Amino acid sequence: MADVVELSYYPVKGCAGISASEAMVTPAGLAHDRAFMVVSEEGVFRTQRRAPRLALIRPGIDVGGERLTLRAPGQGEVAVDVDTTGARRPVDLFGTPYRGIDQGDGVAQWLTEVLGVPSRLVRVPPEHDRMTDGRVPGRAGWADSGALHVLSRSSLDLLNEKIAERGGEPLSMNRFRPNIVIGGWDEPHTEDRAHRILIGGTELAYAKLAIRCAVTLVDQENGIKDGPEPIRTLAGYRRGAVGTVFGAKFSVLRPGKVAVGDAVDVTGWGEPER
């Protein structure tokens, strides 16, 4: 039987994740997931593609989302009393304009010192109504292209087998920054075909395949790009019409709570778009 074996959410887009034994699923994904984003002074989002040191920043956030802490090796800690009512400022996410709430000069200075480039922190405003596309569109905060990223252990196992055949070292799951990891699916990439899923009190719908980018080249423990894997190997057997694919994005049909150990019940199957 398939079940949830890992849950992770990423309060600050591009920064380290937080593992959880259970989590609330909101219409925009796991609670607090990608609620914050690091941007340039001009408001353009920062990503591990160009700022791999984001991976070194480890967030913590309280249940109510009112207090955010950030830590980084050698840089200590900064705490933020989260502002949800302040002035909105323009931000740019993949060329699309949005509005974010700036979280102040203190955290901006700290981020600038950690990343080595002028940076600020913005939060999704309460009125944020961003819709993402896909077979079933859905809501999202600052996530790249969907509310929830789902990946199975068997998919990673197959990838690591193929990397080993090339003489490479296995990669950990955190290279791919999933929200929900599913065990018990013997066939790799079953998440591509599981188009309606019940987990705990939630219902999820398949939106699209996850397009992989240079973020997967970053070692999440040291914040350094680490060779050609997994893109080199994935390109040999997981190339889709719009890029290299691995894992799937899901929209939230019914919010609720999920927990590690919850059964994963697929109520609708389909073929992924390539």
TORTORPA-917460 format. One record per residue (C-alpha): y negated, z negated, x; residue number from 1; residue in three letters. Coordinates in nm, 3 decimals. Each point is the difference from the previous one (the first is absolute). Layout:
<recs>
Y/Z/X/NUM/ALA
...
</recs>
This chain:
<recs>
0.000/0.000/0.000/1/MET
-0.346/0.087/0.126/2/ALA
-0.250/-0.281/0.043/3/ASP
-0.334/-0.083/0.157/4/VAL
0.048/-0.115/0.360/5/VAL
-0.364/-0.007/0.120/6/GLU
-0.343/-0.032/-0.159/7/LEU
-0.323/0.052/0.193/8/SER
-0.364/0.036/-0.089/9/TYR
-0.293/0.098/0.219/10/TYR
-0.324/-0.173/-0.104/11/PRO
-0.208/0.204/0.245/12/VAL
0.075/0.371/0.017/13/LYS
0.139/0.087/0.343/14/GLY
0.053/-0.360/0.110/15/CYS
0.325/-0.196/0.025/16/ALA
0.197/-0.080/-0.313/17/GLY
0.109/-0.325/-0.158/18/ILE
0.367/-0.049/-0.087/19/SER
0.065/-0.172/-0.331/20/ALA
0.301/-0.134/-0.189/21/SER
-0.166/0.093/-0.329/22/GLU
-0.315/0.176/-0.112/23/ALA
-0.191/0.094/-0.311/24/MET
-0.019/0.371/-0.074/25/VAL
-0.335/0.103/-0.146/26/THR
-0.084/0.345/-0.141/27/PRO
-0.126/0.087/0.350/28/ALA
0.304/-0.132/0.191/29/GLY
0.092/-0.334/0.157/30/LEU
-0.271/-0.262/-0.046/31/ALA
-0.258/0.016/0.284/32/HIS
0.156/0.314/0.149/33/ASP
-0.268/0.213/0.170/34/ARG
-0.273/-0.195/-0.177/35/ALA
-0.213/0.013/0.317/36/PHE
-0.084/0.282/0.237/37/MET
-0.159/0.022/0.343/38/VAL
-0.271/0.264/0.017/39/VAL
-0.249/0.139/0.249/40/SER
-0.369/-0.077/-0.035/41/GLU
-0.022/0.326/-0.193/42/GLU
0.270/-0.118/-0.241/43/GLY
0.285/0.223/0.118/44/VAL
0.336/-0.179/-0.011/45/PHE
0.172/-0.095/0.322/46/ARG
0.369/0.072/0.050/47/THR
0.266/-0.063/0.261/48/GLN
-0.002/0.373/0.059/49/ARG
-0.317/-0.048/0.206/50/ARG
-0.020/-0.380/0.025/51/ALA
0.356/-0.117/0.073/52/PRO
-0.126/-0.351/0.084/53/ARG
-0.033/-0.059/-0.374/54/LEU
0.373/-0.081/0.015/55/ALA
-0.081/-0.313/0.205/56/LEU
-0.214/-0.151/-0.278/57/ILE
0.207/-0.240/-0.211/58/ARG
-0.152/-0.086/-0.337/59/PRO
0.062/-0.300/-0.221/60/GLY
-0.124/-0.035/-0.356/61/ILE
0.026/-0.273/-0.261/62/ASP
0.168/0.053/-0.336/63/VAL
-0.327/0.048/-0.181/64/GLY
-0.132/0.247/0.253/65/GLY
-0.307/-0.215/0.065/66/GLU
0.052/-0.076/0.370/67/ARG
0.101/0.253/0.264/68/LEU
0.080/-0.084/0.362/69/THR
0.048/0.245/0.284/70/LEU
0.164/-0.076/0.336/71/ARG
0.051/0.210/0.312/72/ALA
0.143/-0.080/0.345/73/PRO
-0.273/-0.129/0.229/74/GLY
-0.262/0.029/-0.272/75/GLN
0.064/-0.315/-0.199/76/GLY
-0.054/-0.007/-0.373/77/GLU
-0.272/0.082/-0.249/78/VAL
-0.009/-0.123/-0.359/79/ALA
-0.165/0.176/-0.292/80/VAL
-0.105/-0.142/-0.336/81/ASP
0.077/0.315/-0.194/82/VAL
-0.299/0.156/-0.173/83/ASP
0.081/0.181/-0.326/84/THR
-0.352/0.016/-0.142/85/THR
-0.217/0.126/0.286/86/GLY
-0.180/0.328/0.033/87/ALA
0.219/0.309/0.010/88/ARG
-0.019/0.233/0.298/89/ARG
0.128/0.359/0.032/90/PRO
0.334/0.040/0.176/91/VAL
0.207/0.305/0.084/92/ASP
0.380/0.011/-0.037/93/LEU
0.153/0.333/0.104/94/PHE
-0.326/0.174/-0.082/95/GLY
-0.027/-0.145/-0.351/96/THR
-0.299/-0.225/-0.071/97/PRO
0.053/-0.349/-0.144/98/TYR
-0.193/-0.326/-0.013/99/ARG
0.100/-0.316/0.186/100/GLY
-0.136/-0.354/0.026/101/ILE
-0.103/-0.087/0.355/102/ASP
0.140/-0.335/0.119/103/GLN
-0.282/-0.097/0.234/104/GLY
-0.120/0.005/0.358/105/ASP
0.233/-0.272/0.133/106/GLY
0.324/0.186/-0.061/107/VAL
-0.170/0.329/0.095/108/ALA
-0.086/-0.137/0.344/109/GLN
0.353/-0.135/0.047/110/TRP
0.158/0.335/-0.094/111/LEU
-0.240/0.183/0.231/112/THR
0.110/-0.218/0.291/113/GLU
0.371/0.046/-0.075/114/VAL
-0.014/0.377/-0.051/115/LEU
-0.271/0.082/0.252/116/GLY
-0.198/0.211/-0.248/117/VAL
-0.259/-0.104/-0.261/118/PRO
0.194/-0.096/-0.313/119/SER
-0.047/-0.170/-0.334/120/ARG
0.233/-0.134/-0.270/121/LEU
-0.022/0.102/-0.364/122/VAL
0.190/-0.115/-0.307/123/ARG
0.108/0.201/-0.303/124/VAL
-0.252/-0.081/-0.275/125/PRO
0.131/-0.133/-0.334/126/PRO
-0.102/0.324/-0.175/127/GLU
0.195/0.215/0.248/128/HIS
0.192/0.255/-0.210/129/ASP
0.147/0.231/0.262/130/ARG
0.286/0.215/-0.126/131/MET
0.256/0.156/0.233/132/THR
0.185/0.321/-0.073/133/ASP
0.369/0.081/-0.010/134/GLY
0.273/0.067/-0.250/135/ARG
-0.107/-0.321/-0.174/136/VAL
-0.362/-0.082/0.094/137/PRO
-0.100/-0.363/0.042/138/GLY
-0.265/-0.242/0.114/139/ARG
-0.051/-0.120/0.358/140/ALA
-0.239/-0.200/0.214/141/GLY
-0.061/0.132/0.350/142/TRP
0.364/0.113/0.050/143/ALA
0.035/0.353/0.136/144/ASP
0.155/0.174/-0.300/145/SER
0.181/-0.230/-0.239/146/GLY
0.037/-0.355/-0.127/147/ALA
0.339/-0.078/0.156/148/LEU
0.185/0.137/0.300/149/HIS
0.378/-0.032/-0.039/150/VAL
0.254/0.056/0.277/151/LEU
0.372/-0.068/0.026/152/SER
0.186/-0.153/0.291/153/ARG
0.248/0.288/-0.001/154/SER
-0.284/0.248/0.058/155/SER
-0.112/-0.191/0.310/156/LEU
0.360/-0.038/0.118/157/ASP
0.047/0.378/-0.011/158/LEU
-0.327/0.061/0.184/159/LEU
0.094/-0.247/0.273/160/ASN
0.338/0.168/0.040/161/GLU
-0.173/0.332/0.054/162/LYS
-0.251/-0.154/0.243/163/ILE
0.290/-0.155/0.194/164/ALA
0.163/0.344/0.027/165/GLU
-0.313/0.107/0.188/166/ARG
0.027/-0.302/0.228/167/GLY
-0.278/-0.194/-0.170/168/GLY
-0.026/-0.364/-0.106/169/GLU
0.030/-0.106/-0.366/170/PRO
-0.320/-0.065/-0.192/171/LEU
-0.072/-0.296/-0.224/172/SER
-0.086/0.030/-0.367/173/MET
-0.359/-0.108/0.058/174/ASN
-0.079/0.334/0.168/175/ARG
-0.008/0.142/-0.352/176/PHE
-0.189/-0.284/-0.171/177/ARG
0.193/-0.002/-0.329/178/PRO
-0.069/-0.237/-0.288/179/ASN
0.356/-0.015/-0.134/180/ILE
0.314/0.049/0.209/181/VAL
0.320/0.059/-0.192/182/ILE
0.351/-0.074/0.123/183/GLY
0.333/0.102/-0.151/184/GLY
-0.067/0.372/-0.034/185/TRP
0.269/0.158/0.216/186/ASP
-0.153/0.345/-0.015/187/GLU
-0.317/0.035/0.210/188/PRO
-0.317/0.105/-0.181/189/HIS
0.122/-0.111/-0.341/190/THR
-0.361/-0.113/-0.058/191/GLU
-0.092/0.370/-0.017/192/ASP
0.209/0.043/-0.315/193/ARG
-0.046/-0.338/-0.172/194/ALA
-0.274/0.102/-0.240/195/HIS
-0.003/-0.303/-0.231/196/ARG
0.078/-0.343/0.141/197/ILE
0.022/-0.346/-0.153/198/LEU
-0.044/-0.291/0.243/199/ILE
-0.042/-0.353/-0.129/200/GLY
-0.265/0.017/-0.270/201/GLY
-0.145/0.332/0.115/202/THR
0.053/0.368/-0.068/203/GLU
-0.091/0.260/0.262/204/LEU
-0.023/0.379/-0.015/205/ALA
0.040/0.249/0.282/206/TYR
-0.327/0.165/0.100/207/ALA
0.066/0.196/0.320/208/LYS
0.166/0.003/0.338/209/LEU
-0.174/-0.196/0.276/210/ALA
-0.156/0.230/0.258/211/ILE
0.033/-0.147/0.347/212/ARG
-0.282/0.013/0.252/213/CYS
-0.088/-0.127/0.347/214/ALA
-0.011/-0.362/-0.122/215/VAL
0.380/-0.004/0.034/216/THR
-0.044/0.059/0.375/217/LEU
-0.174/-0.337/0.040/218/VAL
0.205/-0.298/0.113/219/ASP
-0.102/-0.257/-0.260/220/GLN
0.055/-0.290/0.239/221/GLU
-0.233/0.112/0.279/222/ASN
-0.238/0.243/-0.171/223/GLY
0.077/0.285/0.240/224/ILE
0.123/0.353/-0.072/225/LYS
0.356/0.013/0.129/226/ASP
0.132/0.349/0.056/227/GLY
0.099/0.282/-0.235/228/PRO
0.235/-0.190/-0.230/229/GLU
0.058/-0.001/-0.290/230/PRO
-0.200/0.317/-0.071/231/ILE
0.197/0.211/0.248/232/ARG
0.337/-0.083/-0.155/233/THR
-0.120/0.000/-0.361/234/LEU
-0.146/0.347/0.046/235/ALA
0.350/0.127/0.067/236/GLY
0.150/-0.103/-0.333/237/TYR
-0.272/-0.133/-0.232/238/ARG
-0.268/0.266/0.000/239/ARG
-0.146/0.063/-0.344/240/GLY
-0.246/0.257/-0.130/241/ALA
-0.301/-0.211/0.096/242/VAL
0.128/-0.189/0.304/243/GLY
0.268/-0.233/0.131/244/THR
0.128/-0.230/-0.276/245/VAL
0.172/-0.339/0.005/246/PHE
0.009/-0.244/-0.291/247/GLY
-0.167/0.038/-0.338/248/ALA
-0.312/-0.113/-0.184/249/LYS
0.028/-0.157/-0.344/250/PHE
-0.245/-0.074/-0.279/251/SER
0.014/-0.316/-0.209/252/VAL
0.098/0.050/-0.365/253/LEU
0.043/-0.368/-0.081/254/ARG
-0.143/-0.280/0.215/255/PRO
0.195/-0.320/0.059/256/GLY
0.162/-0.199/0.276/257/LYS
0.249/0.118/0.261/258/VAL
0.199/-0.206/0.249/259/ALA
0.231/0.052/0.291/260/VAL
0.351/0.009/-0.146/261/GLY
-0.105/0.165/-0.328/262/ASP
0.236/0.271/-0.118/263/ALA
-0.132/0.357/0.008/264/VAL
0.098/0.184/-0.317/265/ASP
-0.063/0.375/0.002/266/VAL
-0.051/0.116/-0.359/267/THR
-0.103/0.358/0.076/268/GLY
0.099/0.243/0.271/269/TRP
-0.164/0.323/0.114/270/GLY
-0.052/0.232/0.291/271/GLU
-0.288/-0.058/0.244/272/PRO
-0.266/0.260/0.054/273/GLU
0.027/0.158/0.342/274/ARG
</recs>
